[in-house]
Amino acid sequence: MPMFPLGSVLFPAMPLTLRIFEERYLKLLGDLMGVDAPEFGVVGISRGLEVGGGDGRMSIGTIASVTEIGTTGEFLGLESFGTQRFRVVEWLPDDPYPVAEIEVIPDLVWDDSLMPARVHLEAQVRKLLSFASEFGELQYGPGFELSDDPMSACWQLAGVLPVGELDRFDLLSSTSAEELIAQTHAIVATADDTLRAMLAIDSENRDSPESL
């Protein structure tokens, strides 16, 4: 499968917009345009940069299904969304973009008994995003829309979190819907504690005699 290593993790049910300028990925874009149902794999980069190659890549990623290919300003680009997760079996020689043999990971199975936990998690995520927005601009605000499909909604609740890529990779690696909800809740709690600690330190600095 054609691959696009990125500095950020893509989750199922989450959108992905790409502006493409590197020559090897322009070739990938051209190849995708000749396919009826274009898709490519997205893996996070664990070491190095997106541009130029030589990066270290994570072992689990998400298939991106392309919905639109076009021009955005001076760049060619595409719109896509995450579908199924996969595990990289083997990296193949670049052609000229990265290519890998992959194994699709079965979709997580939803259980209606998890709905109360999902509803509670949604409230906590929206609360965190509202709090975090006081510290700076976010990609997703507290008013984001969720899918009506409960499993997709769980992935989206993980995908909107303003947390580090290692945390996001841990969430992507979840082996059950229950684990995904529990891990997301734990990360939300940690992020909330961190923001409150930052707020307390900032308040102490403002109130100290040296700041007067």
C-alpha positions as CSV (number, residue, x, y, z in Angstrom):
1,M,0.0,0.0,0.0
2,P,1.3,3.5,-0.7
3,M,2.2,5.2,2.6
4,F,2.4,8.8,3.9
5,P,4.4,9.1,7.1
6,L,3.2,12.1,9.1
7,G,4.2,13.9,12.2
8,S,0.7,13.3,13.6
9,V,-1.4,10.2,14.2
10,L,-4.6,9.7,12.1
11,F,-7.5,8.1,13.8
12,P,-10.4,6.2,12.2
13,A,-13.4,8.6,11.5
14,M,-11.1,11.6,11.6
15,P,-10.5,14.0,8.6
16,L,-7.1,14.5,7.1
17,T,-6.2,17.4,4.8
18,L,-2.8,17.4,3.1
19,R,-1.0,20.0,1.0
20,I,1.6,18.2,-1.1
21,F,4.7,19.8,-2.5
22,E,7.4,17.1,-2.2
23,E,8.1,15.4,-5.6
24,R,7.7,11.8,-4.4
25,Y,4.3,12.6,-2.9
26,L,3.2,14.4,-6.0
27,K,3.9,11.1,-7.8
28,L,1.7,9.4,-5.1
29,L,-1.0,12.0,-5.7
30,G,-0.9,11.3,-9.5
31,D,-1.1,7.5,-8.9
32,L,-4.1,8.0,-6.6
33,M,-5.9,10.0,-9.2
34,G,-5.9,7.0,-11.5
35,V,-7.7,4.7,-9.0
36,D,-11.5,4.3,-8.5
37,A,-11.4,4.3,-4.7
38,P,-8.1,6.0,-3.8
39,E,-6.6,5.3,-0.4
40,F,-3.2,5.3,1.3
41,G,-1.8,4.4,4.7
42,V,-0.8,7.0,7.3
43,V,1.7,6.2,10.0
44,G,3.1,8.5,12.6
45,I,6.8,9.4,12.6
46,S,8.6,8.4,15.7
47,R,11.9,10.0,14.7
48,G,13.0,12.5,12.1
49,L,11.0,14.8,9.8
50,E,8.2,14.4,7.2
51,V,10.3,15.9,4.4
52,G,13.2,14.2,2.8
53,G,12.9,10.6,4.1
54,G,15.2,8.9,6.7
55,D,12.4,9.0,9.3
56,G,11.6,6.4,11.9
57,R,8.0,5.2,11.6
58,M,5.4,3.8,14.0
59,S,4.2,0.2,13.5
60,I,0.4,0.9,13.5
61,G,-1.4,3.3,11.3
62,T,-4.7,4.1,9.7
63,I,-5.9,3.9,6.1
64,A,-7.0,7.2,4.7
65,S,-9.8,7.2,2.1
66,V,-9.5,10.1,-0.4
67,T,-12.6,12.1,-0.9
68,E,-11.2,15.0,-3.0
69,I,-8.1,15.9,-4.9
70,G,-7.5,19.5,-6.0
71,T,-5.5,22.7,-5.9
72,T,-5.3,24.8,-2.7
73,G,-3.5,28.0,-3.5
74,E,0.0,27.2,-4.8
75,F,-0.2,23.6,-3.7
76,L,-1.9,20.4,-4.8
77,G,-3.7,18.7,-2.0
78,L,-6.3,16.2,-1.0
79,E,-9.1,15.7,1.5
80,S,-9.5,12.3,3.2
81,F,-10.7,10.5,6.3
82,G,-9.5,7.7,8.4
83,T,-11.1,4.3,8.0
84,Q,-9.4,1.1,9.2
85,R,-6.3,0.6,11.3
86,F,-3.5,-1.5,10.1
87,R,-0.2,-3.0,11.2
88,V,2.9,-2.6,9.1
89,V,4.2,-6.1,8.1
90,E,7.1,-5.0,6.0
91,W,8.4,-1.8,4.5
92,L,9.1,-2.2,0.8
93,P,11.5,-0.2,-1.4
94,D,10.3,3.4,-2.1
95,D,8.6,3.8,-5.4
96,P,9.5,6.7,-5.1
97,Y,7.2,7.3,-2.2
98,P,7.1,4.9,0.8
99,V,5.3,1.6,0.2
100,A,4.5,-1.1,2.8
101,E,2.9,-4.5,3.1
102,I,0.2,-4.1,5.7
103,E,-2.2,-6.3,7.8
104,V,-5.6,-4.7,8.5
105,I,-6.5,-4.7,12.2
106,P,-10.1,-5.8,12.9
107,D,-12.5,-3.0,13.8
108,L,-13.2,-2.6,17.5
109,V,-16.5,-4.0,18.5
110,W,-19.0,-1.7,20.1
111,D,-21.1,-2.8,23.2
112,D,-24.2,-0.8,24.2
113,S,-23.3,-1.3,27.8
114,L,-20.4,1.2,27.2
115,M,-22.8,4.0,26.3
116,P,-22.8,5.7,29.8
117,A,-19.0,5.7,29.8
118,R,-18.9,7.2,26.3
119,V,-21.4,9.9,27.2
120,H,-19.4,10.7,30.3
121,L,-16.2,10.8,28.3
122,E,-17.7,13.2,25.8
123,A,-18.6,15.6,28.6
124,Q,-15.0,15.4,30.0
125,V,-13.4,15.9,26.6
126,R,-15.6,19.0,25.8
127,K,-14.8,20.4,29.3
128,L,-11.0,19.9,28.7
129,L,-11.1,21.5,25.3
130,S,-13.0,24.5,26.8
131,F,-10.4,24.8,29.5
132,A,-7.4,24.3,27.1
133,S,-8.8,27.0,24.7
134,E,-7.9,29.5,27.4
135,F,-4.2,28.7,26.9
136,G,-4.2,29.1,23.1
137,E,-5.8,28.3,19.8
138,L,-6.8,24.7,19.3
139,Q,-7.5,22.6,16.2
140,Y,-10.8,21.5,17.7
141,G,-12.9,23.5,20.0
142,P,-15.5,22.2,22.6
143,G,-18.3,22.5,20.1
144,F,-17.0,19.8,17.6
145,E,-19.6,17.5,16.1
146,L,-19.6,13.8,16.8
147,S,-20.6,10.9,14.6
148,D,-23.9,9.2,15.4
149,D,-22.1,5.9,15.2
150,P,-20.9,5.2,18.8
151,M,-17.6,3.5,17.8
152,S,-16.7,6.3,15.4
153,A,-17.6,8.8,18.1
154,C,-15.1,7.1,20.5
155,W,-12.3,7.5,17.9
156,Q,-13.3,11.1,17.4
157,L,-13.1,11.8,21.1
158,A,-9.6,10.5,21.1
159,G,-8.7,12.3,17.9
160,V,-9.7,15.8,19.0
161,L,-7.5,15.7,22.2
162,P,-4.7,18.3,22.2
163,V,-2.1,15.8,23.5
164,G,1.3,14.4,22.4
165,E,1.8,11.9,19.6
166,L,2.9,9.1,21.9
167,D,-0.4,9.4,23.8
168,R,-2.2,9.4,20.5
169,F,-0.4,6.3,19.3
170,D,-1.3,4.5,22.6
171,L,-4.9,5.4,21.9
172,L,-4.7,4.2,18.3
173,S,-3.2,0.9,19.6
174,S,-6.3,0.1,21.8
175,T,-7.5,-3.5,21.5
176,S,-11.1,-2.9,22.6
177,A,-13.7,-0.2,22.8
178,E,-13.6,-0.4,26.6
179,E,-9.8,0.1,26.6
180,L,-10.1,3.0,24.2
181,I,-12.6,4.8,26.4
182,A,-10.6,4.1,29.5
183,Q,-7.3,5.2,28.0
184,T,-8.9,8.4,26.6
185,H,-10.4,9.2,30.0
186,A,-7.0,8.7,31.7
187,I,-5.3,11.0,29.2
188,V,-8.0,13.6,29.6
189,A,-7.6,13.5,33.4
190,T,-3.8,13.9,33.1
191,A,-4.1,16.8,30.7
192,D,-6.6,18.5,32.9
193,D,-4.2,18.2,35.9
194,T,-1.3,19.5,33.9
195,L,-3.3,22.6,32.7
196,R,-4.5,23.3,36.3
197,A,-0.9,23.1,37.5
198,M,0.2,25.5,34.8
199,L,-2.6,27.9,35.8
200,A,-1.6,27.7,39.5
201,I,2.0,28.4,38.7
202,D,1.1,31.4,36.5
203,S,-1.2,32.7,39.2
204,E,1.6,32.4,41.8
205,N,4.1,34.2,39.5
206,R,1.6,37.1,39.0
207,D,1.0,37.4,42.7
208,S,4.7,37.2,43.8
209,P,6.4,40.4,45.0
210,E,8.9,40.2,42.1
211,S,6.1,40.5,39.6
212,L,4.7,43.7,41.2
